[in-house]
């Protein structure tokens, strides 16, 4: 590895060791945020550090989120205070005191202001999810309870996970991010026990947004010849989602998937994932927002106009837009190297980047179109069908 990489790892370790306990972890987390695009640095910087030396659950959860984004799922599980304690077979930790009696959202603080555009989606989220949480007395007068389940679906890289985190923040609720790797266990009964423990933790910490990312991995269709672990895991998840005796009140079940058609039909019943929400690729406002965010702190030519880039990236996911920026930066760096001087990012670099990067959503929409056209039972894909009709050329 390069000397600069090793120096960065050493700097991160120094931040963690600068002071004991929470202060050291806070300093380390700030350093991690500054290097978040470098997954290897995040993993190497935390390797060998004992998470149990730190008692601040909120900071540990944030560090776990960075590790998950870096692909280090096992390390993330060790840092996540909920998952680490459940996997050890211990009793749930007591909730730390929270001012006003309302829990704060877990993970990086992201609100709707951090998500540009997609106003139709935000409107639906506020009406279906946030208002029942924040205006419980009003909803109670109409005998309308908070909680329940919502399934977000759409092409990959379009912000479903980010929307979930923002939703939890807007609800002022705990945010528990659960992935299949956190639940699936090779031992008989292990998966079912983990599911029960996760739901118990969510109910105890209510109000809670219990978010199942890539939910199809645990909620896939049951088959007579499929692995018993999958079938029993699905059954256990369905049982917990039902929440006997109203146990799931103030617990929002939120799922995200790229392939809603692969979910077992039993998950579509009211009280489970009875409501669906299509999260489309970024619209014009969102695309400009994402591009501007990606250019913060970069050397950019004076008067750079992104209008052409925005107009030519319809159908691009958020991840695709970042790829366009990165590719344009590569051309700017190459030109700077050849010139022996800094050449700011300009329209010509974006033109070259756009010629190289293609949207990744085409294959998804080809498959989704078949379901929206021929398998739209019970109006599950109405939002998708409306989007396709509007954007069909």
Secondary structure as UniProt FT lines:
FT   HELIX           3..17
FT   HELIX           21..34
FT   TURN            35..37
FT   HELIX           39..46
FT   TURN            47..48
FT   HELIX           51..53
FT   HELIX           57..69
FT   TURN            70..71
FT   HELIX           73..79
FT   HELIX           81..87
FT   TURN            88..89
FT   HELIX           99..101
FT   HELIX           112..114
FT   HELIX           119..125
FT   HELIX           126..130
FT   HELIX           131..134
FT   HELIX           136..141
FT   TURN            142..143
FT   STRAND          148..153
FT   TURN            156..157
FT   HELIX           160..171
FT   STRAND          174..178
FT   HELIX           180..183
FT   TURN            188..189
FT   HELIX           190..204
FT   STRAND          208..213
FT   TURN            214..215
FT   HELIX           216..219
FT   TURN            224..225
FT   HELIX           228..242
FT   HELIX           244..246
FT   TURN            247..250
FT   STRAND          251..257
FT   HELIX           260..262
FT   HELIX           265..268
FT   TURN            270..271
FT   STRAND          275..278
FT   HELIX           284..295
FT   TURN            296..297
FT   TURN            302..303
FT   HELIX           307..311
FT   TURN            312..315
FT   HELIX           318..339
FT   HELIX           347..356
FT   HELIX           362..374
FT   HELIX           377..379
FT   TURN            380..381
FT   HELIX           382..391
//
